[in-house]
Amino acid sequence: MPLLPSCYNHLVSATRMWLFLSFWTWVVLSLFRPIRANDLWWQLASGRYIVAHHLFPSTDVFSLTCRGRPWIDFEWLYQVVLYSFYRMGSFIGIAFLKTALIAAALVFLIRRLRQAGIPELGAYVFATIVFAACAANWSERADLISIALVSTFMQTMEGIRTGRKAPRRLWGWIAVFFIWANAHAGFVVGLGIATFYGIEFARAGRLKKSQVVLWLLGLWSVTLLNPYGLNLWKQILHSLLLVSKADQMEFLPPPFARMSIFWMALVLQLLFLARSIEKKQPLPWIALTLFALLGYQAIRHARFVIFFMFAAFPFGVESICEDLKKMTVNHTINLWAGGVFALLALSQIPSVGFGQNPLRVPVEACNFLEAQQIRGRFFIDFDFGSYWVWRFNGDPPVFVDGRSSTVDGYTEIRRQIYQAETGSPTAWRMFLDRYAFTATVIRCPAPAAGSSRLAENFPKSQWALIYWDDLALLFIKRSAYPASRIKELEFHCIEPDRQPNDLAAEAARNPEERSCLEKDVMRNRQLHPLSQRTQEFEAALQAHG
């Protein structure tokens, strides 16, 4: 008879292990992707600079416009770690670092839910919701340091608040905040959370008021132990002003199409809140406070979604803990749940990849520049600036990149770019002349009906198109380069921003123009056999043959 219970226990253990392995396999495979974050490139370049020169950057060393002006690099420690992983394992090393940080955040989230009494399967299900809701934020940025630490911090704080952990664990966080303040500005979120919990610990008698004050004073004080001192805080306040202006995409509201699971999780949280009120078991004040503050910020700015999901969302899950405990979970359910995660993992295999994504960064355009040894004063599209910093290390210098408000003068430069790009062609040409650019690397715009905006912005009498692919265009100024060199490289008739059918229809009325257009298209096909835009122009020429 003892054999049957023993076999059953082994079966339960096996299905739990199956659930564990399938869940984490899905998470890992979901994160193994080519580089997504544009900021990664300048962060790698900064880490390379710090390692090579053994000093913290205090002035800009990469740009054309702001070189020598103050630069508050408050993510320097993360950049050194990032570059170290790159040196050890190239882009696979970076993928490993990203995966390790996100996995750490999920591990402590699951531990927090289990600590609150959530059944194992329930913890995995809600961890899945959190992971999916934050999918748009899973890029190789320094934010990952903060979310891993916020998740860990919340698990510790909740353990102490509920009496499951000893208050002595608080003091080790002073050292952690010293590291955090040198790795990412998200330590400010951590300080806010710590302040609320300090008030709660003093109110509930977990710590003496004097101990709470000493602990909070320690946390706030160590953040000043950074290469920039008080200037770090000034820079963060300056960046927060930019947040209020929605100066950057990640500080815009989360779009429903890309972050629908977050919006559904927000509704679910409200339902949890209503359920707790109905049961006359309201959430603790600290849960309501974090839900209100982080929820408000997440609705306004997509970058705060991860903080809401890891810090505030679990409170709602914990509020239905007793309901979840009533659910019967056996090895069969674990087996099926593991099967679902296994299928999800299999679905991720075709998308697994590492390294540079040529659809996001101008790898081939930079290869062309190096091969043709083209030098000059470059205007670089903002989205390409960070990669330019990494690729060329300041020679040639970038015009502007993703360091944004951390470099003194960048905010004004970006304002000028915006005005030039949204203004008239004359305003754009005046902008190019103001900085005496001799070459530009810009994003290839989507095809549009009507006349070519590129032809208006870059008149053929002054500029020559010498490179184009599906991502980037390279124009050089005729007066700055030998005519023979331009003749060798120039595309004479193609207008990449025109609708292929419109351009081909116009060329069909002029044999010389059609011949010229065909030569441009065939030449680009030889250079970029997989270019979709080139194939569209080729098909349009054949249709109007």
C-alpha positions as CSV (number, residue, x, y, z in Angstrom):
1,M,0.0,0.0,0.0
2,P,2.7,2.6,0.8
3,L,3.8,2.2,-2.9
4,L,0.8,4.1,-4.2
5,P,1.2,7.3,-2.2
6,S,4.9,7.2,-3.0
7,C,4.2,6.9,-6.8
8,Y,1.6,9.7,-6.5
9,N,4.1,12.0,-4.8
10,H,6.6,11.3,-7.5
11,L,4.0,12.0,-10.2
12,V,3.1,15.4,-8.5
13,S,6.8,16.3,-8.3
14,A,7.3,15.4,-11.9
15,T,4.4,17.5,-13.1
16,R,5.5,20.5,-10.9
17,M,9.0,20.2,-12.5
18,W,7.4,20.0,-16.0
19,L,5.5,23.2,-15.2
20,F,8.6,24.9,-13.9
21,L,10.8,23.9,-16.9
22,S,8.2,24.7,-19.6
23,F,7.4,28.1,-18.0
24,W,11.0,29.2,-17.9
25,T,11.8,27.8,-21.3
26,W,9.0,29.9,-22.7
27,V,10.4,33.0,-20.9
28,V,13.9,32.5,-22.0
29,L,13.1,31.8,-25.7
30,S,10.8,34.8,-25.7
31,L,13.7,37.0,-24.7
32,F,16.3,35.7,-27.1
33,R,15.8,38.4,-29.8
34,P,18.0,40.6,-31.9
35,I,18.8,43.9,-30.3
36,R,15.7,46.1,-29.8
37,A,16.9,49.1,-27.8
38,N,18.4,51.9,-29.8
39,D,19.9,53.2,-26.5
40,L,21.9,50.0,-26.1
41,W,24.5,51.2,-28.6
42,W,25.5,54.5,-26.9
43,Q,25.4,52.6,-23.6
44,L,27.9,50.1,-25.0
45,A,30.0,52.9,-26.3
46,S,30.0,54.6,-23.0
47,G,31.0,51.4,-21.2
48,R,33.8,50.9,-23.7
49,Y,35.0,54.5,-23.0
50,I,35.0,54.0,-19.2
51,V,36.8,50.7,-19.4
52,A,39.4,52.1,-21.9
53,H,40.1,55.4,-20.1
54,H,39.4,54.3,-16.5
55,L,37.3,57.4,-15.7
56,F,33.7,58.5,-15.6
57,P,32.5,60.7,-18.4
58,S,31.7,64.2,-17.2
59,T,31.7,65.9,-20.6
60,D,30.5,64.8,-24.0
61,V,33.1,63.0,-26.1
62,F,31.0,61.7,-29.0
63,S,29.0,64.5,-30.6
64,L,29.6,67.2,-33.2
65,T,27.5,69.8,-31.5
66,C,28.0,69.4,-27.8
67,R,31.5,67.9,-27.4
68,G,33.1,69.2,-24.2
69,R,29.8,70.2,-22.6
70,P,28.5,68.6,-19.4
71,W,27.3,65.0,-19.6
72,I,25.7,63.4,-16.5
73,D,26.0,59.7,-17.3
74,F,23.9,58.3,-14.4
75,E,23.8,54.8,-15.8
76,W,27.6,54.4,-15.9
77,L,27.7,51.2,-13.8
78,Y,25.2,49.4,-15.9
79,Q,27.1,50.4,-19.0
80,V,30.4,48.9,-17.6
81,V,28.5,45.7,-16.8
82,L,26.9,45.7,-20.2
83,Y,30.2,46.2,-22.0
84,S,31.8,43.5,-19.9
85,F,29.1,41.0,-20.9
86,Y,29.6,42.1,-24.6
87,R,33.4,41.5,-24.3
88,M,32.8,38.0,-22.8
89,G,30.1,36.8,-25.1
90,S,29.4,39.4,-27.8
91,F,25.7,39.8,-28.4
92,I,24.9,36.5,-26.8
93,G,26.4,37.9,-23.6
94,I,24.1,40.9,-23.8
95,A,21.1,38.6,-24.4
96,F,22.2,36.6,-21.3
97,L,22.4,39.7,-19.2
98,K,18.9,40.9,-20.3
99,T,17.4,37.5,-19.7
100,A,19.1,37.1,-16.3
101,L,17.7,40.5,-15.1
102,I,14.2,39.8,-16.3
103,A,14.3,36.3,-14.9
104,A,15.4,37.7,-11.5
105,A,12.5,40.1,-11.5
106,L,10.1,37.2,-12.2
107,V,11.7,34.9,-9.6
108,F,11.1,37.5,-6.9
109,L,7.6,38.2,-8.1
110,I,6.7,34.5,-7.9
111,R,8.4,34.3,-4.5
112,R,6.3,37.3,-3.3
113,L,3.1,35.7,-4.5
114,R,4.0,32.3,-3.0
115,Q,5.0,34.1,0.2
116,A,1.5,35.6,0.3
117,G,-0.1,32.2,0.0
118,I,-0.9,32.1,-3.7
119,P,-0.8,28.5,-5.0
120,E,2.1,27.6,-7.3
121,L,0.1,27.4,-10.5
122,G,-1.7,30.7,-9.7
123,A,1.7,32.3,-9.2
124,Y,2.9,31.2,-12.6
125,V,-0.3,32.3,-14.3
126,F,-0.1,35.8,-12.8
127,A,3.6,36.0,-13.5
128,T,2.7,35.2,-17.1
129,I,0.3,38.2,-17.2
130,V,3.0,40.5,-15.8
131,F,5.6,39.2,-18.3
132,A,3.2,39.6,-21.2
133,A,2.0,43.0,-20.1
134,C,5.6,44.3,-20.0
135,A,6.6,42.7,-23.3
136,A,7.0,46.0,-25.1
137,N,9.5,47.1,-22.4
138,W,11.8,44.0,-22.6
139,S,14.7,45.6,-24.4
140,E,18.3,45.8,-23.4
141,R,18.1,49.0,-21.4
142,A,19.3,50.0,-17.9
143,D,15.6,49.9,-16.8
144,L,16.1,46.2,-16.3
145,I,18.4,46.8,-13.4
146,S,15.6,48.9,-11.7
147,I,12.8,46.4,-12.3
148,A,14.9,43.5,-11.0
149,L,15.7,45.5,-7.9
150,V,12.1,46.8,-7.5
151,S,10.7,43.3,-7.6
152,T,13.3,42.1,-5.1
153,F,12.7,45.1,-2.8
154,M,8.9,44.6,-2.9
155,Q,9.3,40.9,-1.9
156,T,11.5,41.9,1.0
157,M,9.3,44.8,2.1
158,E,6.1,42.7,2.0
159,G,7.8,39.9,3.9
160,I,8.7,42.4,6.7
161,R,5.3,44.1,6.6
162,T,3.4,40.8,7.0
163,G,5.9,39.5,9.7
164,R,7.3,36.7,7.5
165,K,10.8,38.3,7.4
166,A,12.9,39.8,10.0
167,P,13.3,43.7,10.0
168,R,17.1,43.3,10.1
169,R,17.0,42.6,6.3
170,L,16.3,46.3,5.8
171,W,19.9,47.4,6.5
172,G,21.5,45.5,3.7
173,W,19.4,47.6,1.2
174,I,21.5,50.7,2.0
175,A,24.4,49.1,0.1
176,V,22.0,48.0,-2.7
177,F,20.8,51.6,-3.1
178,F,24.4,52.8,-3.4
179,I,24.8,50.4,-6.4
180,W,21.3,51.2,-7.7
181,A,22.0,55.0,-7.8
182,N,25.0,54.4,-10.0
183,A,23.3,52.1,-12.4
184,H,19.9,53.7,-13.2
185,A,17.7,56.6,-12.2
186,G,14.9,54.1,-11.2
187,F,16.4,54.2,-7.7
188,V,14.1,57.2,-7.2
189,V,11.1,54.9,-7.5
190,G,12.8,52.6,-4.9
191,L,13.2,55.6,-2.6
192,G,9.6,56.4,-2.9
193,I,8.5,52.9,-2.1
194,A,11.0,52.7,0.8
195,T,9.5,55.9,2.3
196,F,6.0,54.5,2.3
197,Y,7.1,51.3,3.9
198,G,9.1,53.2,6.4
199,I,6.0,55.0,7.5
200,E,4.1,51.7,7.6
201,F,6.9,49.9,9.7
202,A,6.8,52.8,12.2
203,R,3.0,52.9,12.4
204,A,2.7,49.1,12.8
205,G,5.6,48.9,15.3
206,R,7.9,46.8,13.1
207,L,10.7,49.3,13.8
208,K,11.2,52.2,16.2
209,K,10.6,55.6,14.6
210,S,14.3,56.4,15.2
211,Q,15.3,53.2,13.3
212,V,13.0,54.1,10.4
213,V,14.5,57.6,10.2
214,L,18.1,56.2,10.4
215,W,17.3,53.6,7.7
216,L,15.6,56.1,5.3
217,L,18.4,58.6,5.9
218,G,20.9,55.9,5.0
219,L,19.1,55.1,1.8
220,W,18.8,58.7,0.7
221,S,22.3,59.6,1.6
222,V,24.1,56.8,-0.3
223,T,22.5,58.0,-3.5
224,L,24.8,61.0,-3.3
225,L,27.8,58.7,-3.5
226,N,28.1,58.9,-7.2
227,P,30.6,60.6,-9.6
228,Y,28.3,63.6,-10.0
229,G,27.1,64.2,-6.4
230,L,24.1,66.5,-6.3
231,N,24.2,67.1,-10.0
232,L,22.8,63.6,-10.4
233,W,19.6,64.7,-8.6
234,K,19.5,67.9,-10.7
235,Q,19.7,65.9,-13.9
236,I,16.9,63.5,-12.8
237,L,14.7,66.5,-12.0
238,H,15.5,68.0,-15.4
239,S,14.6,64.6,-17.0
240,L,11.3,64.6,-15.1
241,L,10.4,67.9,-16.7
242,L,10.9,66.3,-20.1
243,V,8.6,63.5,-19.0
244,S,5.9,66.0,-18.4
245,K,6.4,67.3,-22.0
246,A,6.2,63.8,-23.5
247,D,9.5,64.6,-25.2
248,Q,10.3,60.9,-25.9
249,M,8.3,58.0,-27.2
250,E,8.6,55.9,-24.0
251,F,7.1,58.8,-22.0
252,L,3.9,58.8,-24.1
253,P,0.8,56.8,-22.9
254,P,1.0,53.1,-23.6
255,P,-0.7,52.4,-26.9
256,F,-3.5,49.8,-26.7
257,A,-2.4,48.0,-29.8
258,R,1.1,47.2,-28.5
259,M,0.3,47.0,-24.8
260,S,-3.3,45.7,-24.7
261,I,-2.4,43.1,-22.0
262,F,-1.4,45.9,-19.6
263,W,-4.7,47.7,-20.1
264,M,-6.5,44.4,-19.4
265,A,-4.3,43.9,-16.3
266,L,-5.3,47.3,-15.2
267,V,-9.0,46.4,-15.5
268,L,-8.3,43.2,-13.7
269,Q,-6.7,45.1,-10.9
270,L,-9.8,47.3,-10.5
271,L,-11.9,44.1,-10.4
272,F,-9.7,42.8,-7.6
273,L,-10.1,46.0,-5.7
274,A,-13.9,45.9,-6.1
275,R,-13.8,42.3,-4.9
276,S,-11.9,43.2,-1.8
277,I,-14.4,46.0,-1.0
278,E,-17.3,43.6,-1.5
279,K,-15.7,41.2,0.9
280,K,-15.1,44.0,3.4
281,Q,-11.4,43.2,3.3
282,P,-9.9,46.4,1.9
283,L,-6.3,46.4,0.7
284,P,-3.7,48.0,3.0
285,W,-3.2,51.7,2.5
286,I,0.3,51.1,1.1
287,A,-1.2,48.9,-1.6
288,L,-3.8,51.5,-2.5
289,T,-1.1,54.2,-2.5
290,L,1.2,52.4,-4.9
291,F,-1.7,51.3,-7.1
292,A,-2.8,54.9,-7.4
293,L,0.6,56.5,-7.9
294,L,2.2,53.9,-10.2
295,G,-1.1,53.2,-12.0
296,Y,-1.4,56.9,-12.8
297,Q,2.1,57.2,-14.1
298,A,1.8,54.0,-16.1
299,I,-1.3,55.3,-17.8
300,R,0.5,58.6,-18.7
301,H,3.9,57.1,-19.6
302,A,4.6,53.7,-21.0
303,R,7.9,53.5,-19.3
304,F,6.3,53.2,-15.9
305,V,4.2,50.1,-16.9
306,I,6.9,47.7,-15.6
307,F,7.0,49.4,-12.2
308,F,3.2,49.2,-11.9
309,M,3.1,45.5,-12.9
310,F,5.8,44.4,-10.6
311,A,5.2,46.6,-7.6
312,A,1.4,47.3,-7.5
313,F,-0.3,44.6,-9.6
314,P,0.6,41.7,-7.1
315,F,-1.4,43.4,-4.3
316,G,-4.6,42.8,-6.3
317,V,-3.6,39.1,-6.8
318,E,-2.9,38.7,-3.1
319,S,-6.4,40.1,-2.3
320,I,-8.0,37.0,-3.9
321,C,-5.6,34.6,-2.2
322,E,-8.3,32.9,-0.2
323,D,-10.4,32.4,-3.4
324,L,-7.4,30.9,-5.2
325,K,-6.7,28.5,-2.3
326,K,-10.2,27.0,-2.7
327,M,-9.4,26.0,-6.3
328,T,-8.4,22.3,-6.7
329,V,-5.1,22.0,-8.5
330,N,-3.7,18.5,-9.1
331,H,-1.1,16.9,-11.2
332,T,-3.4,16.8,-14.3
333,I,-3.9,20.5,-14.3
334,N,-0.1,21.1,-13.8
335,L,0.5,18.8,-16.7
336,W,-1.9,20.7,-19.0
337,A,-0.6,24.1,-17.9
338,G,3.0,22.9,-18.6
339,G,1.8,21.8,-22.0
340,V,0.5,25.2,-22.7
341,F,3.8,26.8,-21.7
342,A,5.6,24.2,-23.8
343,L,3.5,25.1,-26.9
344,L,4.2,28.8,-26.2
345,A,7.9,28.0,-26.0
346,L,7.8,26.1,-29.3
347,S,6.1,29.1,-31.0
348,Q,9.0,31.3,-30.0
349,I,11.7,29.2,-31.6
350,P,11.4,30.7,-35.2
351,S,11.9,34.2,-33.7
352,V,15.0,33.4,-31.7
353,G,18.0,35.5,-32.7
354,F,20.9,37.6,-31.4
355,G,22.9,40.6,-32.5
356,Q,22.3,43.6,-34.7
357,N,18.9,43.9,-36.4
358,P,19.5,45.5,-39.8
359,L,15.9,46.5,-39.9
360,R,16.4,48.8,-36.9
361,V,20.0,50.1,-37.2
362,P,21.8,51.2,-40.4
363,V,24.4,48.4,-40.4
364,E,24.7,48.2,-44.2
365,A,24.7,52.0,-44.6
366,C,27.6,52.3,-42.2
367,N,29.4,49.4,-44.0
368,F,29.0,51.4,-47.2
369,L,30.5,54.5,-45.6
370,E,33.5,52.7,-44.4
371,A,34.1,50.8,-47.6
372,Q,33.8,54.0,-49.7
373,Q,35.8,56.0,-47.1
374,I,33.3,58.9,-47.1
375,R,34.2,61.5,-44.5
376,G,32.6,64.9,-43.6
377,R,30.1,66.6,-41.3
378,F,27.2,64.2,-41.0
379,F,23.6,64.8,-40.0
380,I,22.5,61.5,-38.5
381,D,18.8,60.6,-38.0
382,F,18.1,60.6,-34.3
383,D,17.1,56.9,-34.4
384,F,20.5,56.1,-35.9
385,G,22.6,58.3,-33.6
386,S,23.2,55.8,-30.8
387,Y,24.4,53.1,-33.2
388,W,26.6,55.7,-34.9
389,V,28.2,56.4,-31.5
390,W,29.0,52.7,-31.0
391,R,30.1,52.1,-34.6
392,F,32.4,55.1,-35.0
393,N,33.2,56.0,-31.4
394,G,33.0,59.8,-32.1
395,D,35.0,59.7,-35.4
396,P,33.2,60.9,-37.3
397,P,31.1,62.5,-34.5
398,V,27.4,62.0,-34.1
399,F,25.0,64.9,-34.4
400,V,22.6,63.8,-31.8
401,D,21.8,60.5,-30.1
402,G,19.7,58.8,-27.5
403,R,21.5,60.4,-24.5
404,S,18.9,63.2,-24.8
405,S,18.6,65.3,-21.7
406,T,21.7,63.9,-20.1
407,V,24.0,65.9,-22.4
408,D,23.9,69.7,-22.0
409,G,22.5,71.2,-25.2
410,Y,20.9,68.0,-26.6
411,T,17.4,69.1,-25.7
412,E,17.8,72.3,-27.8
413,I,19.3,70.4,-30.7
414,R,16.4,68.0,-30.7
415,R,14.0,71.0,-30.7
416,Q,15.7,72.4,-33.8
417,I,15.6,69.0,-35.6
418,Y,11.8,68.7,-34.9
419,Q,11.2,72.2,-36.2
420,A,13.2,71.5,-39.3
421,E,11.7,68.1,-40.0
422,T,8.1,69.4,-39.5
423,G,8.6,72.7,-41.3
424,S,8.9,73.6,-45.0
425,P,11.6,72.3,-47.3
426,T,13.2,75.7,-47.1
427,A,13.4,75.4,-43.3
428,W,15.0,72.0,-43.6
429,R,17.7,73.3,-46.1
430,M,18.4,76.3,-43.8
431,F,18.9,73.9,-40.9
432,L,21.4,71.8,-43.0
433,D,23.3,75.0,-44.0
434,R,23.4,76.3,-40.5
435,Y,25.5,73.4,-39.4
436,A,27.4,73.1,-42.7
437,F,26.5,69.4,-43.2
438,T,28.2,67.7,-46.1
439,A,26.4,64.4,-45.7
440,T,23.2,63.0,-44.2
441,V,22.1,59.6,-43.1
442,I,18.4,59.6,-42.7
443,R,15.6,57.1,-42.3
444,C,14.0,56.0,-45.6
445,P,10.4,57.4,-45.5
446,A,7.4,55.3,-46.4
447,P,6.2,55.7,-50.0
448,A,3.8,58.6,-50.5
449,A,1.6,59.7,-53.3
450,G,2.4,63.0,-55.1
451,S,5.8,64.7,-55.4
452,S,8.9,63.6,-53.6
453,R,9.5,65.4,-50.3
454,L,13.1,64.1,-50.5
455,A,13.6,65.9,-53.8
456,E,12.4,69.1,-52.2
457,N,14.6,68.7,-49.1
458,F,17.6,67.6,-51.0
459,P,17.6,69.4,-54.4
460,K,19.5,67.4,-57.0
461,S,21.4,70.5,-57.9
462,Q,23.0,70.5,-54.4
463,W,22.8,67.0,-53.1
464,A,23.4,63.5,-54.6
465,L,21.8,60.3,-53.4
466,I,24.6,57.7,-53.2
467,Y,23.0,55.0,-51.1
468,W,19.5,53.7,-50.3
469,D,18.0,50.6,-48.8
470,D,14.8,49.8,-46.9
471,L,16.0,51.6,-43.8
472,A,18.4,54.4,-44.6
473,L,19.3,56.9,-47.3
474,L,22.7,58.7,-47.7
475,F,22.9,62.1,-49.4
476,I,26.2,63.9,-49.9
477,K,26.6,67.6,-50.9
478,R,28.0,68.1,-54.4
479,S,30.2,71.0,-53.4
480,A,32.0,69.0,-50.8
481,Y,33.1,66.0,-52.9
482,P,34.8,65.4,-56.2
483,A,32.4,65.3,-59.2
484,S,34.1,62.1,-60.4
485,R,33.4,60.4,-57.1
486,I,29.8,61.5,-57.1
487,K,29.3,60.3,-60.7
488,E,30.6,56.9,-59.7
489,L,28.2,56.5,-56.7
490,E,25.1,58.5,-57.5
491,F,21.6,57.2,-58.1
492,H,20.3,59.6,-60.7
493,C,16.6,59.0,-61.1
494,I,15.2,57.0,-58.2
495,E,13.1,58.7,-55.6
496,P,12.8,56.2,-52.8
497,D,9.9,58.0,-51.1
498,R,7.6,58.0,-54.2
499,Q,5.0,55.4,-54.8
500,P,6.6,52.8,-57.2
501,N,3.7,52.8,-59.6
502,D,3.6,56.6,-59.8
503,L,7.3,56.9,-60.5
504,A,7.2,54.0,-63.0
505,A,4.2,55.5,-64.8
506,E,5.9,58.8,-65.2
507,A,9.1,57.2,-66.5
508,A,7.2,55.1,-69.0
509,R,6.4,58.4,-70.9
510,N,10.1,59.1,-71.4
511,P,12.4,56.4,-72.7
512,E,15.6,58.0,-71.3
513,E,14.1,58.5,-67.9
514,R,12.8,54.9,-67.9
515,S,16.3,53.6,-68.8
516,C,17.9,55.7,-66.1
517,L,15.3,54.5,-63.5
518,E,15.9,50.9,-64.6
519,K,19.7,51.2,-64.1
520,D,19.2,52.6,-60.6
521,V,16.8,49.8,-59.6
522,M,19.0,47.1,-61.1
523,R,22.1,48.5,-59.4
524,N,20.4,48.6,-56.0
525,R,19.1,45.1,-56.5
526,Q,22.7,43.9,-57.0
527,L,23.7,45.7,-53.8
528,H,20.6,44.7,-51.8
529,P,19.0,41.5,-53.2
530,L,16.5,41.2,-50.4
531,S,15.4,44.9,-50.4
532,Q,11.6,44.9,-50.5
533,R,11.4,48.5,-51.7
534,T,13.7,47.7,-54.6
535,Q,11.5,44.7,-55.5
536,E,8.5,46.9,-55.5
537,F,10.1,49.4,-57.9
538,E,11.2,46.5,-60.2
539,A,7.7,45.1,-60.2
540,A,6.2,48.5,-61.0
541,L,8.6,49.0,-64.0
542,Q,7.6,45.6,-65.4
543,A,3.9,46.5,-65.0
544,H,4.4,49.7,-66.9
545,G,6.6,48.1,-69.6
